[in-house]
Amino acid sequence: MALNGHEIRNGLKRLVDGMTGLKHDGRFHEPNLNGTAGDYISFDSWEWPQGVGLYGLIRLWLFTERDDLRQLVENWYEARFEAGLPELNVNTTAPMLGLSVLWAKTGNARWKPLLDDWATRVIAEMGRTPEGGFEHHVSDKVNDNELWDDTLYMVALFLASYGQASGRRELVDEASRQFLVHARYLSDTHTGLWFHGWTFNGRHNFARARWARGNAWITAGILDLFDLAEIATPVKDYLQGVLTTQVNALLPLQVASGAWRTLLDDDSSYEEISATAGIGYGLLKGYRLGLGTPAWRAAGLKALQAVMNNIDAAGTVLNVSYGTRMGHDLQFYRDIPIQPTGYGQALAILCLSEALQHVGAEEQAA
């Protein structure tokens, strides 16, 4: 049965409440390199799950203009700045994406120096692989000479967003370069899907895992790149072709529930909802922007139904795989535990927010 706007708005309200209520229960404690406790669950830490979560909230605010959402995210940033920011790496850059979008909309002078300094340091200090890709250095591991799908969403989108809003064209160009280098080494020319990672140490794609959430970062990320910045026509045309090829491979792999499996082409792996939400968001957005076919929209709405079916009464997104390091065999991905996370909430928020624009348009037309 087709979802209506009221159901989706109710789901969004529960998702926001669920995300801000998540607490780290210690079951998946992952200490950072400096020995401090890693917190990938609660809403209180400056890390990549919270960064994706903030971006989802800000996107929802831009669509709904709800003052409570703006106040929520502004208070979050102010509290984190007061406490002091962590060391720069790929994952600690993620919260800067939402802040750059917020600053571009509000013009709050308090945030510009922070954004400007962080962007400059990303260019100057972040580790590089051969051909200039950003190494996937994170708070709990230095992944030398490795490219990961995740980096594009956590770093490149921030550079594109802030570069466009601030007039620093070199940042947009660097974001474009990162998408091109990552596409060269992570896009599987045989299937059109993306591998999780690549290492220049031995020059291989690890387990050659066509991992669902990694692919979701790409489906959503390419479209967000186009939305956040003006990309040079040859680069945009190239990436649009990469995206279309990926989506053509994704559509036949969607299962009856509307979800995708954590290993996209492995029937023995479980259905995973954060990836389903991210892919669904991308498919619906791509169709709305005129880049996809009606089949994209149909698959996106099926994904929406799967996501809605996995939001519990407390607003927690179920069947989300925990933070996933680079796997050296496929069983590693099958064994990643299920755990509520900030990015699970955020990707669901993005999916439902985008869907509301489609369903809302239908209801207005009726």
N, C-alpha and C positions, 0 to 999 in steps of 0.2 A: 504494500500500500504506500502511495506517495506521501512523503512528509510535507507538512505545511509550515508556513512561516512561524506560527505560534509555537509549534513543537521545537523548531530549530532555535528560536530565541530562548525558550525555556532551557534547552540543552546548553546554550552558551552561558546562561546565568549560572547553572550548576557547575559548568567547567571552570569558570573563574573562581567560584567559591571553593571548588575542589583543589585547584592549583595553589591558591594562597593558604590552604589548610594542610598541605602535605608536610609531613615531618620525617626526618631521617630517623629510622628506628634501629640503626646499627647493624642490620643484617648484611648490608653490602658496603661495609666500611672500606674505603680505598684511600690510604694516606697519600698525601702529596709528596713531592720530592724533598721538600724541606721538613717533612715529618708531621706537618699539620694534618688534621683530619679532612679528608675529601668529603664534600657534601654535594651529591648530585641529585638529591631528592627534594629537600625543603626549598622554600621560597626565600631563604635568608642568606644565601651564599652568592658570591660573585663568581659564577662559573658558566659553562656552556648551557646546561639545562635551563638555568634561570635566564640566560641571555635569549634563548629561543622563546622561552615563556614570555619575557617582556615584549619581544617583537610581536608575538601573537596578540598580547593585550593592546599594544599600540595600534596594530592593524584593526582590531575590533573597535578601538576608540575612534579611529579615523572614519570608520563606516557609520558608527552609531552616534558619535559626538557626546557620549556619556561622560559627564564631568567626574563621576566617581572613578572611572577608569584612569582618566588623566591624573587625578589626585593620587591614586594608588601608585602609579608608576613614578610620578615625580617624587613622592615620598620615599619610594624604594631607592631611587638614585641618590637623593640627598643623604639618606642614612648610610649608604655604602661609601659615599665620598667622605663623610664625616669619620667613618671607621678607618679609611685608608684603603687604597686599591692594591690588589695583588701584583705580583710580577707579570710582565707581559709574556704571553704565549698564545698559541692558536685558540685555545678554549677560553682564556680570560678575555680575549678580544670580542667574543660573541655578544656580551651585553652592550657593546658600543654601537651595534647596528640599530637597536631600538632607540638608543639615545640620539643617534644622528637623525633618525626619522622624526623623533619628537622635537629636536632642535629646529629642523627645517620647517616644521609646521608652526612652532610657537615663537621662534627667534629669541629664546631665553639666552641672554648674553653670558650667564653664569657657566654654561656648558661648552661654549665654543673653544676656549683655551684647552680644556681637557680633551675634547675631540681632536683638535688640531695637533696637540702634542702626541696623543696616542697614535694617530695616523702616521705622523712623521717617524715615530719610533718603529712602527710596523715595517715601514719601508727600509729603515736603516739597520734595524737590529734583528729582525726575525730570520731564523736560519733558512738557508737556501740549498736546494738540490742543484745538480747540473741542469742547465737550461733555465734556471731562475725560479723554479717552483718553490713555494713555501714548504719547508719541512714541517711535518706534523708534530711539533713539540708541544706537549701539554703539561698540565700541572703535576702529573704523577709519572711521566715518562718522557724521555728524550728519544724520539724516533728518527735517528739520523738517516738522511738520504731517502726518506720515505714520503710518498705522496698518498694522501687519503681523500676520499670523496668529501668527508666532513669539512675539510679546510675551506672549501669554497663557500659554504654557508656561514662558517664561523668568522672568516676573515675577509674574503673577497667582496662579499655583499656590503660589509661595512665601508670598505674603501670606495666602492661604487657609489653608495648612498651619500657619504660625507663629501666625496669628491665632487659629485654633481651639485649638492646643495651649497658648498663653499666656493665653487669655482676653481677648485684645484684639479685641473684636468689630468694631471699626472697620476692621480689616485684612481680615476676611472680607467685610465689606460693600463695601470698595474692590475686592476681587477680583471680586465679583459684578458691580459696576458696569463693570469693564473687559470682562468677557465680554459684557455687554449692549451697550456702545458698539461693541465690535468686531463683534458680530453684526449690528448695524444697518448697518454700512458694508461689511463683507466677505462677508456671506452673499449668494449670488446667488439672488434670488427666483425666477428662471426655471428653474434646474436643481436648486437645493437644495445644490449644492457651494459651496465658499468660494473667493473670489478671494485672490490672494497679498497684495495691499495696496490701500490707499486713500490719496489725498492730498487735503487740503483746499485746496492750492494748485492751483486748476483743477478741483477736485472731480471726480475720476475714479479708476478702478481700474487705472491704468497699462495693461498689455497685456491686462487682463481674463483673466489666466492662472489657470486652475483647476489649480493646481500641487499635485502629489500630496503632498509632504512638508508643505506648509502645511495641507492637509486632514487629514493624519495628526495634526498638532499639535492640531487641533480634535477629531477623533474621540477620541483618547486624553485630551486635556485636559479636555473636559467631564466625562468619566467619572472622571478623577482628581480634579477639583474636587468632585464629589459624594462621593468616597471620603475626601477629606482634611478636609472641613469640613461643618458643618451649614448648608445654604443655605436661605434663606427660600423657603417653598413656591411663591409666584408666580414667583419667579426660576427655581427648579428646574424647575417645570412648563414654563416658556417654553423654557429651554435643552434640556430633554428633547425637546420638539417640534422644535427646530432640529436636534438630533442625529438624530432619527428620519428627518427629511426628508433630511438629508445622507446617511445610510446607505442609504436607499432609492435615492438617485442613485448611490452608490458600487457597490452590488452588481452591477448590470448591466455595469459597466465593468471588472470583474475579468477578466483574460485567462486563457487556458487553463492557463498555468503556475501560477496562483494569485496572480500579482503584479498590481500596478497600474502604469501608465505614468507617467512624470514629469510629463507633461501628461495629465491623467486622460482627457480626451475627444479625444485626438489620436493616431491610430494610427501616425503617423510618429515619435513620440517613444519613447524607450527605456523598457524595464521597469526600475523603480527599487526597490531592496530596503529602504532605510531607511523609505520611506513605506509599503511593503507590511508591514513589521514593525509600524510604529506603528498602522496601520489594523487589522491582524490582532489586535494586543493589545487595541485598543478594542472590536472586535467580540466577542471572547471574553469580555472583562470585562463588557461590557454584557449579554451573555446570562447570565453567572453572577450578576449583580446583579438579574436579573429584568426588565431594561429592553428586551431584544431578543427576537426570535423565533428558532426553530431555524435559519432561514436565516442569521442573523448568525453562529451557531456554525459552520455548515457552511463559510461563506466564510472565517471566521477560521482554521479548520483547513487550508483550502486555502492560505491565506497562510502559515501555519506551514510547510507543506511547501516552499513557494517559498523561504522564508528558510533552512530547513535545507539546501536544495539549493545555497545560495550561501554556505555557510560552508566555507572551505577547510581543509586539514589543519592549518594553523598557527592556526586559530581566527579568521581574518580574514573579515569580512563583505564579500563582493564586490558589484559593481554598485551602489555607493552614489554618489549625486551629491554633488559637493563643495559647500561653503557657497555659498548662492545669494542674491545681492543682488536688488534689485527690478528686474525686466525690463521694458523699454518695448516689446518685441515678443516674439512667441512663439518666434521662432528663438533668442533668448537662452537660453531654457530647454532647448531641444533640444541646444544646444551646451555646456551645463555639463559639465565633464569628470568622469570616474569616478575616485574616490580613496577608499581606506580611511579611515575617520574614527571618532572617539570616539562620535559620536551614532549612527553606523551600528551599532557594537557594542552601544550601550546600548539602542536600540530593539529590536534582536534579543533582547537579554537580557530585556527586558520581555515581548516576545511569547512566548518560550519559557517564562519563569517562569509566565505566566498559563496557557499551554497545559498545563503540567505539572499544574496543578490540575484541569483537565478530564480529561486522559488518566489521571492518578492516580486520580481518582474512578471512572472506568470500570474500571480494573484491580482496584481494591478490590472493586467490585461483582461482578466476574467471579469 
